[in-house]
Amino acid sequence: AWKRRLSIDRGETTPDREFDLDTVACVGCCAMAPVTVVDDKPQGQVEPTKVDGILLSFKLEREKEGKEDQ
C-alpha cells in the first residue's frame, strides 16, 4: 500500500524528499506489528486500509506546524 500511495519503490525517496520507503527487520515494536514509522513515530497494527489516514494526519500536522511558525 505504501509503494502504491507514495509512487516509489523500496529504497527510494519521493520527489519532494518528504518520504523514504524502506523495509527493516525490526523497529523494536513486535507487539504492535505490523508497524510503520512516520516522522520517527512508530504506529502499530497498520493495515493497508490505514495508509491514507496516516499520510493525511502527517500532512495536516506539517501544515499546522508551518502556520505556527509564521
C-alpha positions, 0 to 999 in steps of 0.5 A: 500500500505504501509503494502504491500511495507514495509512487516509489519503490523500496529504497527510494525517496519521493520527489519532494524528499518528504518520504523514504520507503524502506523495509527493516527487520525490526523497529523494536515494536513486535507487539504492535506489528505490523508497524510503520514509522512516520516522522520517527513515530512508530504506529502499530497494527497498520493495515493497508486500509490505514495508509491514507489516514496516516499520510493525511494526519502527517500532512495536516500536522506539517501544515499546522506546524508551518502556520505556527511558525509564521 
